[in-house]
């Protein structure tokens, strides 16, 4: 036994060794390399067929004439040569004509098949190829017609599958989706019956195919490697069921599995949302009740603390009063939140010069060791706002500037925006500012900076302040960070120009 590889042994055979060379030469001939007969001609199949038929007709005749001339005596050669030349010319003309007609007749089915393939590639599957006879071309045409019919049928099935998928909704129940999927499968694939079973597919035995009986089909509902159900049905006994049909059924089954899982997830989310809404409503009721119940004892504690301070001054009583005020403000914020969410908060529009409530809020903070500046450039413009709500917003922003600005100087700037018909009031400090990661979180309920703790507040101040500003047809925004400046918050409120304007 030789030790060489099979390819080496095959190369020892002359016919197989020259196979690659023959294929390469045929490729060159096909693409116009050396061409027909080695003359570099790039001829069509019809032309080559015509030439071949003419050559097959003339070459034997020419050979016979040449032999006849050789065998005849020299005296008769001239006469016979002219006669043979005439016969050869007439035979050539007839051969060319008949070869052309025969080549046209032979290539007509090929042209019909090529045109049908082009129509099929363009999406027209309804025009069959008609080729008479029972030869290879007729069988090729029949194969193409069957392929086109199968493609058209599968396109219809795929269209029905897509319509069934588009008509689904995640709000549908699992049982409804299973029942509708069975009906859609029966309609799309022409089944006698179809069922979607939400069981382990291994529990359902595979039916045996019996000739003459209905054809059983099945497809597993796969989802992320998990088998969640089974689609089973029966087809008419005369129906052909090929691998492409099974692939379509499995594709439909996988989409049904996705729809069922989406419905399950949607139902879970809906239940969770309902539970969250109930918890949120219970939380609001709790906050509303706690806020109202805390107001009375806090008011009493503050009143008795003030009375004791007047009778006998004590720093500890001052701390009690300060913490009572802090609790009162937190309770007030909670009450404001509940009123905002219930829609009970209705601001009263009053005309006010912004510099006055700003100074009043600063005085309420009773801070003497921090620089405070008001730059009023309102030029006679007045704000339209609810004074009580504006006081709450200003107090919260100034308190934040003191707390997080590290008791750095605080600046208030008031500017009119005539083109918008509004006033802008900006409160800024020289602290560290707001971290980039906190900028999108500050105005949410119960949100504080990442580095802040629960001791820094309830996380409602900025949320309540912005909602109050928006209730007054204004807004509250955090200005972009600027080098050399800490946090800067701007209040936008509707404004009225001075009378001379």
C-alpha positions as CSV (number, residue, x, y, z in Angstrom):
1,X,0.0,0.0,0.0
2,X,1.5,3.4,-0.9
3,X,2.2,5.8,1.8
4,X,1.2,8.9,-0.2
5,X,-2.0,10.9,0.4
6,X,-5.1,10.1,-1.7
7,X,-4.7,13.3,-3.7
8,X,-1.1,12.3,-4.5
9,X,-2.3,8.9,-5.7
10,X,-5.0,10.4,-7.8
11,X,-2.5,12.7,-9.4
12,X,-0.7,9.7,-10.8
13,X,-3.6,8.9,-13.1
14,X,-3.2,11.0,-16.3
15,X,-6.9,11.7,-16.8
16,X,-7.4,12.9,-13.2
17,X,-4.1,14.7,-13.1
18,X,-5.1,16.8,-16.2
19,X,-8.6,17.5,-14.8
20,X,-7.7,20.8,-13.2
21,X,-6.0,22.0,-16.4
22,X,-9.1,21.0,-18.4
23,X,-11.4,22.9,-16.0
24,X,-9.2,26.0,-16.1
25,X,-9.1,25.9,-20.0
26,X,-12.9,25.5,-20.1
27,X,-13.2,28.5,-17.7
28,X,-11.0,30.6,-20.0
29,X,-13.1,29.6,-23.0
30,X,-16.3,30.4,-21.2
31,X,-15.1,33.9,-20.2
32,X,-13.4,34.8,-23.5
33,X,-9.9,33.8,-22.7
34,X,-8.6,31.6,-25.6
35,X,-12.1,31.4,-26.9
36,X,-13.8,29.2,-29.5
37,X,-11.4,26.9,-31.2
38,X,-8.4,28.6,-29.7
39,X,-8.9,31.8,-31.9
40,X,-9.8,34.1,-29.0
41,X,-13.4,34.4,-30.1
42,X,-16.1,35.1,-27.5
43,X,-19.1,33.6,-29.1
44,X,-22.6,32.9,-27.7
45,X,-24.0,29.5,-27.2
46,X,-26.4,29.9,-30.1
47,X,-23.6,30.9,-32.5
48,X,-21.4,28.0,-31.4
49,X,-24.3,25.6,-31.8
50,X,-24.9,27.0,-35.4
51,X,-21.3,26.7,-36.3
52,X,-21.2,23.2,-34.9
53,X,-24.2,22.1,-36.9
54,X,-22.9,23.6,-40.2
55,X,-19.5,22.0,-39.6
56,X,-21.1,18.6,-39.0
57,X,-23.0,18.9,-42.3
58,X,-20.2,20.2,-44.5
59,X,-17.1,18.4,-43.2
60,X,-18.3,14.9,-44.3
61,X,-19.4,16.3,-47.7
62,X,-16.1,18.1,-48.2
63,X,-14.1,15.0,-47.3
64,X,-16.2,12.9,-49.7
65,X,-15.5,15.4,-52.5
66,X,-11.8,15.5,-51.8
67,X,-11.6,11.7,-52.0
68,X,-13.7,11.7,-55.2
69,X,-11.3,14.1,-56.8
70,X,-8.3,12.1,-55.9
71,X,-9.8,8.9,-57.3
72,X,-11.0,10.4,-60.7
73,X,-8.8,10.6,-63.8
74,X,-7.1,14.0,-64.4
75,X,-9.2,14.7,-67.5
76,X,-12.5,14.6,-65.5
77,X,-11.1,16.3,-62.3
78,X,-11.8,19.9,-63.4
79,X,-15.5,19.1,-64.3
80,X,-16.1,17.1,-61.2
81,X,-14.3,19.8,-59.1
82,X,-16.6,22.5,-60.4
83,X,-19.6,20.4,-59.8
84,X,-18.5,19.5,-56.3
85,X,-17.8,23.2,-55.5
86,X,-21.3,24.1,-56.6
87,X,-22.8,21.3,-54.6
88,X,-20.7,22.4,-51.6
89,X,-21.8,26.0,-51.8
90,X,-25.5,25.0,-52.1
91,X,-25.1,22.5,-49.2
92,X,-23.4,25.2,-47.1
93,X,-26.3,27.7,-47.6
94,X,-28.8,25.1,-46.8
95,X,-26.8,23.9,-43.8
96,X,-26.5,27.4,-42.5
97,X,-30.2,28.1,-42.8
98,X,-31.2,24.8,-41.3
99,X,-28.6,25.1,-38.5
100,X,-29.8,28.6,-37.7
101,X,-33.5,27.5,-37.5
102,X,-32.5,24.4,-35.5
103,X,-30.4,26.4,-33.1
104,X,-33.2,28.9,-32.6
105,X,-35.6,26.0,-31.9
106,X,-33.3,24.4,-29.5
107,X,-32.4,27.6,-27.6
108,X,-36.1,28.8,-27.4
109,X,-36.8,26.8,-24.2
110,X,-33.6,27.9,-22.7
111,X,-34.6,31.6,-23.4
112,X,-38.0,30.9,-21.9
113,X,-36.4,29.4,-18.8
114,X,-34.0,32.3,-18.4
115,X,-36.8,34.8,-18.7
116,X,-38.8,32.9,-16.1
117,X,-35.8,32.9,-13.7
118,X,-35.5,36.6,-14.2
119,X,-39.2,37.1,-13.4
120,X,-38.8,34.9,-10.4
121,X,-35.8,36.8,-9.1
122,X,-37.9,40.0,-9.5
123,X,-40.7,38.6,-7.4
124,X,-43.1,37.3,-10.1
125,X,-44.0,33.7,-9.2
126,X,-47.3,33.5,-11.0
127,X,-46.1,32.9,-14.6
128,X,-45.2,29.3,-15.3
129,X,-42.8,28.0,-18.1
130,X,-44.5,26.0,-20.8
131,X,-42.1,23.6,-22.6
132,X,-43.6,20.9,-24.8
133,X,-42.3,17.4,-24.7
134,X,-40.8,15.1,-22.0
135,X,-37.1,15.8,-22.5
136,X,-34.6,17.3,-20.0
137,X,-35.7,20.9,-20.8
138,X,-39.3,20.0,-20.1
139,X,-38.4,18.4,-16.8
140,X,-36.2,21.5,-16.0
141,X,-39.2,23.8,-16.7
142,X,-41.5,21.6,-14.5
143,X,-39.0,21.7,-11.7
144,X,-38.9,25.5,-12.0
145,X,-42.7,25.7,-12.0
146,X,-42.9,23.5,-8.9
147,X,-40.2,25.6,-7.1
148,X,-42.0,28.9,-8.0
149,X,-45.3,27.4,-6.7
150,X,-43.7,26.3,-3.5
151,X,-42.1,29.7,-3.1
152,X,-45.4,31.5,-3.7
153,X,-47.2,29.2,-1.2
154,X,-44.5,29.8,1.4
155,X,-44.6,33.6,0.8
156,X,-48.3,33.4,1.5
157,X,-47.7,31.4,4.7
158,X,-45.0,33.9,5.8
159,X,-47.4,36.8,5.1
160,X,-50.1,35.2,7.2
161,X,-47.5,34.6,10.0
162,X,-46.4,38.2,9.9
163,X,-50.1,39.4,10.0
164,X,-50.7,37.1,13.0
165,X,-47.6,38.4,14.8
166,X,-48.5,42.1,14.2
167,X,-52.1,41.6,15.4
168,X,-50.8,40.5,18.9
169,X,-50.7,42.6,22.0
170,X,-48.8,42.1,25.2
171,X,-52.1,42.9,27.1
172,X,-53.6,39.6,25.8
173,X,-53.6,36.7,28.2
174,X,-51.5,33.6,27.8
175,X,-54.6,31.4,27.0
176,X,-55.9,33.9,24.5
177,X,-52.5,34.0,22.7
178,X,-52.3,30.2,22.6
179,X,-55.8,29.9,21.2
180,X,-55.2,32.6,18.5
181,X,-51.8,31.1,17.6
182,X,-53.4,27.7,17.0
183,X,-56.1,29.3,14.7
184,X,-53.4,31.4,12.9
185,X,-51.3,28.3,12.3
186,X,-54.3,26.4,11.0
187,X,-55.1,29.2,8.6
188,X,-51.5,29.9,7.5
189,X,-50.4,26.3,6.8
190,X,-53.7,24.8,5.7
191,X,-53.9,22.4,8.7
192,X,-56.8,20.2,9.5
193,X,-56.4,21.1,13.2
194,X,-53.8,22.8,15.4
195,X,-53.3,23.2,19.1
196,X,-50.8,25.1,21.3
197,X,-50.1,23.1,24.5
198,X,-48.3,24.8,27.4
199,X,-46.6,21.6,28.6
200,X,-43.2,20.0,28.5
201,X,-42.8,18.8,24.9
202,X,-41.3,15.6,26.1
203,X,-44.7,14.7,27.6
204,X,-46.3,14.6,24.2
205,X,-45.3,11.5,22.1
206,X,-44.3,12.0,18.5
207,X,-47.1,10.7,16.2
208,X,-46.1,8.1,13.6
209,X,-46.7,9.0,10.0
210,X,-49.1,6.6,8.3
211,X,-49.4,6.6,4.5
212,X,-52.9,7.7,3.5
213,X,-53.6,9.3,6.9
214,X,-53.4,12.9,7.9
215,X,-49.8,14.1,8.3
216,X,-48.8,15.0,11.9
217,X,-46.6,18.1,12.4
218,X,-45.2,19.7,15.5
219,X,-42.9,22.5,16.6
220,X,-41.5,23.3,20.0
221,X,-42.0,26.7,21.5
222,X,-38.3,27.7,22.3
223,X,-37.4,30.8,24.2
224,X,-33.8,31.5,25.3
225,X,-33.0,27.8,25.4
226,X,-36.1,26.9,27.4
227,X,-39.0,24.8,26.0
228,X,-42.2,26.4,27.2
229,X,-44.8,24.6,25.0
230,X,-45.6,22.7,21.9
231,X,-47.5,23.5,18.7
232,X,-49.1,20.3,17.1
233,X,-51.4,19.8,14.2
234,X,-52.4,17.7,11.2
235,X,-52.1,18.3,7.5
236,X,-54.0,16.7,4.6
237,X,-52.5,13.4,3.5
238,X,-51.9,14.9,0.0
239,X,-50.0,17.9,1.3
240,X,-46.2,17.9,0.7
241,X,-44.3,18.9,3.9
242,X,-40.6,19.8,3.3
243,X,-37.8,21.1,5.4
244,X,-38.6,24.7,4.4
245,X,-42.2,24.3,5.6
246,X,-41.0,22.9,8.9
247,X,-38.6,25.8,9.3
248,X,-41.5,28.2,8.8
249,X,-43.6,26.4,11.4
250,X,-40.7,26.5,13.9
251,X,-40.2,30.2,13.2
252,X,-43.9,30.8,13.9
253,X,-43.6,28.7,17.1
254,X,-40.7,30.8,18.3
255,X,-42.6,34.0,17.7
256,X,-45.6,32.5,19.6
257,X,-43.2,31.7,22.5
258,X,-41.9,35.3,22.5
259,X,-45.5,36.7,22.5
260,X,-46.5,34.4,25.4
261,X,-43.4,35.4,27.4
262,X,-44.1,39.1,26.7
263,X,-47.7,38.6,27.9
264,X,-46.4,37.0,31.1
265,X,-43.9,39.8,31.7
266,X,-46.5,42.4,31.0
267,X,-48.9,40.9,33.4
268,X,-46.2,40.8,36.1
269,X,-45.3,44.5,35.4
270,X,-49.0,45.4,35.5
271,X,-49.4,43.7,38.9
272,X,-46.3,45.3,40.2
273,X,-47.4,48.7,39.0
274,X,-50.8,48.3,40.6
275,X,-49.0,47.3,43.9
276,X,-46.7,50.3,43.6
277,X,-49.6,52.7,43.0
278,X,-51.4,51.3,46.1
279,X,-48.2,51.6,48.2
280,X,-47.7,55.2,46.8
281,X,-51.3,56.1,47.7
282,X,-50.8,54.6,51.2
283,X,-47.6,56.5,51.6
284,X,-49.2,59.8,50.6
285,X,-52.1,59.1,53.1
286,X,-49.5,58.3,55.8
287,X,-47.5,61.5,55.1
288,X,-50.6,63.6,55.0
289,X,-51.8,62.3,58.3
290,X,-48.4,62.5,60.0
291,X,-47.9,66.0,58.7
292,X,-51.2,67.2,60.1
293,X,-50.7,65.4,63.4
294,X,-47.2,66.9,63.9
295,X,-48.2,70.5,63.3
296,X,-50.0,70.9,66.6
297,X,-47.4,69.5,69.0
298,X,-44.6,71.4,67.1
299,X,-46.5,74.6,67.5
300,X,-46.9,74.0,71.2
301,X,-43.3,73.1,71.7
302,X,-42.1,76.3,70.0
303,X,-44.5,78.4,72.0
304,X,-43.4,77.0,75.3
305,X,-39.7,77.2,74.3
306,X,-40.1,80.9,73.5
307,X,-41.9,81.5,76.8
308,X,-39.1,79.7,78.7
309,X,-36.5,81.8,76.9
310,X,-38.2,85.0,77.9
311,X,-38.4,83.9,81.5
312,X,-34.9,82.4,81.8
313,X,-32.6,82.6,78.8
314,X,-30.8,79.3,78.1
315,X,-28.8,78.1,75.0
316,X,-30.5,74.7,75.2
317,X,-33.9,76.3,74.8
318,X,-32.6,78.1,71.7
319,X,-31.5,74.8,70.3
320,X,-35.0,73.4,71.0
321,X,-36.5,76.3,69.2
322,X,-34.2,75.9,66.2
323,X,-34.8,72.2,65.9
324,X,-38.6,72.9,66.2
325,X,-38.4,75.3,63.3
326,X,-36.5,72.7,61.3
327,X,-39.2,70.1,62.0
328,X,-41.9,72.6,61.1
329,X,-40.3,73.3,57.8
330,X,-39.9,69.6,57.0
331,X,-43.6,69.1,57.9
332,X,-44.5,72.0,55.7
333,X,-42.6,70.5,52.8
334,X,-44.5,67.2,53.3
335,X,-47.8,69.0,53.4
336,X,-46.8,70.9,50.2
337,X,-45.9,67.6,48.5
338,X,-49.2,66.0,49.3
339,X,-51.1,69.1,48.2
340,X,-49.1,69.3,44.9
341,X,-49.8,65.6,44.1
342,X,-53.4,65.9,44.9
343,X,-53.8,69.1,42.9
344,X,-55.1,71.0,45.9
345,X,-52.4,73.6,45.8
346,X,-53.7,76.7,43.9
347,X,-51.2,79.6,43.9
348,X,-52.5,83.2,44.3
349,X,-51.0,85.6,41.8
350,X,-49.7,88.8,43.5
351,X,-47.5,91.5,42.1
352,X,-44.3,91.8,44.2
353,X,-40.9,93.3,43.9
354,X,-38.5,90.4,44.3
355,X,-35.8,92.2,46.3
356,X,-38.1,92.5,49.3
357,X,-39.1,88.8,49.9
358,X,-35.4,87.9,49.3
359,X,-34.2,90.1,52.2
360,X,-37.1,89.0,54.4
361,X,-36.1,85.3,53.8
362,X,-32.5,86.1,54.7
363,X,-33.5,87.8,57.8
364,X,-35.6,84.8,58.8
365,X,-32.4,82.7,58.7
366,X,-30.8,85.0,61.3
367,X,-27.2,84.6,59.9
368,X,-24.7,87.3,60.8
369,X,-21.3,85.8,59.8
370,X,-22.0,85.2,56.1
371,X,-21.7,87.9,53.4
372,X,-25.0,88.5,51.6
373,X,-25.4,90.7,48.6
374,X,-28.5,91.6,46.5
375,X,-27.9,93.0,43.0
376,X,-31.3,94.2,41.9
377,X,-31.3,95.0,38.2
378,X,-35.1,94.6,37.8
379,X,-35.4,98.2,36.4
380,X,-39.0,98.5,37.8
381,X,-40.1,95.0,36.7
382,X,-42.4,93.2,39.2
383,X,-42.9,89.5,39.6
384,X,-46.4,87.8,39.6
385,X,-46.2,85.1,42.3
386,X,-47.8,83.6,45.4
387,X,-45.9,85.4,48.2
388,X,-46.2,82.5,50.7
389,X,-45.0,79.9,48.2
390,X,-42.2,82.3,47.0
391,X,-41.0,82.7,50.6
392,X,-40.9,78.9,51.0
393,X,-38.8,78.6,47.8
394,X,-36.4,81.4,48.8
395,X,-35.9,80.0,52.3
396,X,-35.1,76.5,50.9
397,X,-32.6,77.9,48.4
398,X,-30.9,80.2,50.8
399,X,-30.7,77.5,53.5
400,X,-29.1,75.2,50.9
401,X,-26.6,77.9,49.9
402,X,-25.6,78.3,53.6
403,X,-25.4,74.6,54.2
404,X,-23.6,73.4,51.1
405,X,-21.8,76.6,50.2
406,X,-19.7,76.2,53.3
407,X,-20.9,79.6,54.6
408,X,-19.2,81.3,51.7
409,X,-20.5,84.7,50.4
410,X,-24.0,84.5,48.9
411,X,-25.0,86.7,45.9
412,X,-28.5,87.4,44.7
413,X,-29.0,88.8,41.2
414,X,-32.3,89.9,39.7
415,X,-32.7,90.5,36.0
416,X,-35.7,91.1,33.8
417,X,-36.1,89.1,30.6
418,X,-38.3,91.4,28.5
419,X,-38.4,89.2,25.4
420,X,-39.9,86.4,27.6
421,X,-42.0,88.5,29.8
422,X,-40.3,87.0,32.9
423,X,-37.9,87.8,35.7
424,X,-34.9,85.7,36.7
425,X,-33.6,85.6,40.2
426,X,-30.3,83.8,40.7
427,X,-28.9,82.6,44.1
428,X,-25.2,81.6,44.0
429,X,-22.4,80.9,46.4
430,X,-18.7,80.2,46.3
431,X,-18.7,76.7,47.6
432,X,-17.7,73.5,45.8
433,X,-20.8,73.5,43.6
434,X,-22.8,70.4,42.5
435,X,-21.1,67.3,41.4
436,X,-21.8,66.3,37.8
437,X,-23.3,63.0,38.8
438,X,-25.8,64.8,41.0
439,X,-27.0,67.4,38.6
440,X,-29.8,65.2,37.1
441,X,-30.9,63.9,40.5
442,X,-31.3,67.0,42.7
443,X,-34.9,67.8,41.7
444,X,-36.3,64.3,42.4
445,X,-38.4,63.5,45.4
446,X,-36.4,62.2,48.4
447,X,-33.1,62.6,46.5
448,X,-29.9,64.0,47.9
449,X,-26.3,64.2,46.6
450,X,-24.4,60.9,46.4
451,X,-22.1,62.1,49.3
452,X,-25.0,63.4,51.4
453,X,-26.6,61.4,54.3
454,X,-30.1,61.4,55.8
455,X,-28.9,64.0,58.3
456,X,-28.5,66.5,55.5
457,X,-32.3,66.8,55.0
458,X,-35.3,64.9,53.6
459,X,-34.4,65.4,50.0
460,X,-37.7,67.3,49.3
461,X,-36.5,70.9,49.3
462,X,-35.5,71.3,45.7
463,X,-38.3,69.1,44.5
464,X,-40.9,71.2,46.3
465,X,-39.3,74.4,45.3
466,X,-39.3,73.6,41.6
467,X,-42.9,72.3,41.7
468,X,-44.0,75.5,43.5
469,X,-42.2,77.6,40.9
470,X,-43.9,75.7,38.1
471,X,-47.3,76.0,39.8
472,X,-46.7,79.8,39.6
473,X,-46.1,79.4,35.8
474,X,-42.4,79.7,36.4
475,X,-39.5,77.3,36.8
476,X,-36.4,76.6,38.9
477,X,-33.2,75.4,37.2
478,X,-29.6,74.6,38.2
479,X,-27.2,76.8,36.2
480,X,-24.2,75.3,34.5
481,X,-21.0,75.0,36.5
482,X,-18.7,78.1,36.1
483,X,-15.1,78.3,37.3
484,X,-14.8,80.3,40.5
485,X,-18.4,79.9,41.4
486,X,-20.2,77.3,43.4
487,X,-23.8,76.3,42.9
488,X,-26.2,78.7,41.3
489,X,-30.0,78.2,41.1
490,X,-32.2,80.5,39.0
491,X,-35.9,81.2,39.7
492,X,-38.0,82.2,36.7
493,X,-41.3,83.9,37.3
494,X,-43.9,85.8,35.2
495,X,-43.2,89.5,35.3
496,X,-44.9,92.8,34.6
497,X,-43.0,95.7,33.1
498,X,-42.9,99.1,34.6
499,X,-45.8,101.4,33.6
500,X,-43.6,103.7,31.4
501,X,-42.6,100.6,29.3
